[in-house]
Structures are given as C-alpha cells and as structure tokens.
Amino acid sequence: MSSHDSRDRISVGGEAAKAGPRTWAGLAVLALPTLLVSMDLSVLILVLPSMSADLQPDGIQALWITDIYGFLIAGALITMGTLGDRLGRRRLLMIGATAFAAASTLAAFAPSPEWLIAARAVQGVAGATLMPSTLSLIRSLFHRRDERAFAISIWVVSFSVGIVLGPLLAGILLQFFWWGSVFLVNLPIMVLLLILAPVLLPESKDPSPGRFDLPGAALATATVLAAVLAMKTFAKDGPTLTAIGIGVAGLVLGYLFMRRQRTTDQPLLDLSLFKIPAFSTAVGLNLMIGMTMAGTYLFTAQYLQLVSGLPALLAALWLLPQTGALIISSTVSARLARRIRPAYLITGGMAIAIAGLVSFTQVTPDGGIAPIVIGSILTALGFGPAGTLGPDLIISSAPAERAGAAAAVSETGNELGNASGIAVLGSLGIAYYQAIMANHALPGLTEAARALAVDSLFGAVQATRGLAPDISDAVLTAARTAFTSALQLTAGAAAIAVLILAVAAAVLLRHAPTVAHDDPE
C-alpha cells in the first residue's frame, strides 16, 4: 500500500486501522467507472429505435450492437484481472479508462452498424480492465472487515444503479440531442478518474505474479465469443449446419480451456473453486440475476415505447422506481444478513422476483403500463438480497490466496448474465414474434415491407409509414399483439428459471452462516 494511503488510517488498539476521509474519497473514485461500465450495458435499450432509424441495422446487427459489449467484458475479465496483478491494478485502471473514453468517442460518431459494433467491442475490452481493478483496489483500500463490506456494498449498488440509470439518461439526452450523445457522457467521468486516481488510489499488484497464461487467456475469450456467435446464428437462421458447427467449436474451445486450467501451474481460473457449494451457487445467482434483468428489460422498455406509445424520456421515468427499489433492497438486505441465513434471505427475495416476472406476463396489447411498473419494482426488490450477498459469498467462501480469482469470477458471472439475457431471452422473444407474424397475411404490404414487419416490432412501425390508416392499423395491431405475446413468453421462461435457481439456492446454501457469524479477517 502506498504511503499516502497509510497516513489516512486511524489505528484503534490492536485492530486494523480505520479508513480516513481520503480512503473514502478513493471509494467514490472507484464507484464512478463501476457505474459507467454497467450503465453502458443498458444505455442502448431506449436508444435502439432512434439509432436504428439512422444506421438501419438488421435485427441481428441490432442485437450485436447491444450485447457484444457485455460478452467481451465477460470474456476478458479473467484475463484482465490476472494482467492487473502483473502490471498494477491502478495502472490497468487508468489504461482502461483511457481506452474506454476513446471507444466511447468512436461509438458516438459511428457512421454505420459495423462501425458501432467495432466501437462497442473496444468498449467491452476496456470495461473488462476496469471492473476487476475497482474491486481489487477496494480490497487494498479497506483493511477492516466491516468497512470493506460496506465499501463492497457501495460497489454493488453502483453497478446495479448504473444498469437502471442507463435508459433514464438515454431518455433525457434523446429529448435534446442525437443518439450518439449517450456515449459522450463517459468522457468527463473518465477524465476525472484519470486526474484523481494517482492522488487517491494506492498502487497494488502481486510481487510474484508468475507466468502469464496467454494460451489460457486466448481460449477463454474464444470460448465466449464462439458461444455468442452460435446463439446469434441460431437466432437468425435456425439450427443450420453453420450454427451447429459454431456451437460445437465453442464446446471444444471450452473443453480445451478447462483442460489447460487443470494442467498448467499458473491457471487463469482455479476450477476447484466451483466445488465449493456457496461459491458455485453465488456465481449462478449472479448470472441469473443479470440474465433475467437484462433480458426482460429489453422487452419492457420497447413495450413502453412501441406498444404503449410513450416518448423515450417518459418511458425511462416510469422505470425509475426500479432504481429506488434496488437501493432499498440492497441496504435492507445487508442489515438483515446479520440475523437471517443467506439461504432464507435469498430464497425469499427470489419469490418476490418471481412475482414481478409473473406481473410482466399480464401485459396486454392495449399498452397498459401497470404490469410493467409493478413488475420492475418487484424484480428489483426480489433480486436485492442475492445481488448484495452473492459477491460476499463468492469472496468469503474462497480461500484467501484465491480471493482475486474469486472476485473475477463474480464479475464474469454478472457480465455474462447481462449479455446472455439479451442474447438468449432476446433471441427467444424475437423468434416467437417472428413465428407469429409469419403466420399473418398482412395484406397491403409489399414483400420488402412484409419482411420488415415480420423481422421486428420496430420494423413493423417502419413498414407502415405512409400507408392507408386501415392497412397500417391492421399491421400494427398484429405486430403489437405478437410482441406482447413474446414479452409474456420471455417473462414466463425467466420466472421458471428463477424458481429452479431459488430451490437450488435454498438447498445448497442451507449451511451458510449469517454475516454476523463469519470469522473476522
């Protein structure tokens, strides 16, 4: 730890020194990139209609633009966490902030879908340098267990709020600026980070890092990308030989990665961690929360705009109560965790989240927003306990010497869950919408216009512009009905998945003690 950080501590008897104002200011600096990285996972949800009108991406390109960022973060987290151990976590944080700002500028002025996809990809790799650096630097800043636990809760809240804040900020900016402005918000925050990090954050790195597993890093990233491409190809073309071949390639790459991690003396990921029930269950919780929230958000945000007919800003405002629910749930869960076992607290929260997902299944084609607002609040409240206790369970259940790898796995599960939600649940909903629309005659449309209407709800809106009111109304009614059915199916599938996970959590975490009974570090 750096000398300036040591001077900011107040020793109490023989206990670890208390953190002073400078250390807490350092936490605020670390919260900023955490907020931005998660915000960019969801910021495009409300931007999709205006961005699509400008760049004209097809359905699959739109999905790539939305989720390649999250997938590359997930694929590169383990690699970047290990790299931070070698280069220095503060140094990697600053390198990542510079790259993130540059990629955000390129995305803001993208002239084509391909350009925007490439810029989002660079953002993803840069984001992967920021996440493990922030969490590991929190461990370096705070030595007392109670202070570090509170600091990690602030980190978790920052990440959770960012996901909800993204669409809200996008809605506000779209009222006054073009869609690319949502990316320029990142620039002043990253500049502030680059100024304050050398002053407030200590440098931290492994003095004996060992050999960097470059083949393992390449295999980890390739495995995730192959899985993404397989899902994309399947969503676009169905179970073709190409889709199956890419999927098989992903499985082979995953096998090779796991084999290498078992045999090399310096693995990127210690697979034995997954033998610990609390660890593997918490990783599953992280992944499922991200998957469910991102996947359903993709449809609920579009429902508010394209079915209910709300402007982007008003749609975002109606989802704002979800932010308050996340903050309340995270705060209350941290207090309850001292008296209630994680199994009970997390399972009870999951039951509330399932109620929220069931609320989403009650939407109707007439555009009523009550099920969406109620569902978003309940899911946020319900996922609060798992979202707060998950990272703590992961880090606490792993041996101290593996804590860094455990933290990286926690972040990987969260990021992969967000990206998988958009890809898996998004592809499921789109496929169901397309199947329904393909069975409609849609009279009065040209072949090109029909293809647009069948491809997506936004395409149906585009296809009906300039048509006679009776034809337009008939097509839009069919499209909105199909989209509502797709939303219901997606929410129902998510509810079943969460129910299965809740049962698993109740069983696998039944022996996990309360936070108050954890041994002090």
Secondary structure as UniProt FT lines:
FT   HELIX           3..6
FT   TURN            7..8
FT   STRAND          9..12
FT   TURN            13..14
FT   STRAND          15..19
FT   HELIX           21..42
FT   TURN            43..47
FT   HELIX           48..55
FT   HELIX           59..87
FT   HELIX           89..108
FT   HELIX           113..141
FT   HELIX           145..174
FT   TURN            175..176
FT   TURN            179..180
FT   HELIX           181..184
FT   HELIX           186..200
FT   HELIX           214..237
FT   HELIX           241..263
FT   HELIX           271..275
FT   HELIX           277..302
FT   HELIX           303..307
FT   HELIX           312..318
FT   TURN            319..320
FT   HELIX           321..336
FT   TURN            337..339
FT   HELIX           342..360
FT   TURN            361..362
FT   TURN            365..366
FT   HELIX           370..397
FT   HELIX           400..402
FT   HELIX           403..420
FT   HELIX           421..425
FT   HELIX           426..438
FT   TURN            443..444
FT   HELIX           447..455
FT   HELIX           457..463
FT   TURN            464..466
FT   HELIX           469..508
FT   TURN            509..511
FT   HELIX           515..517
//
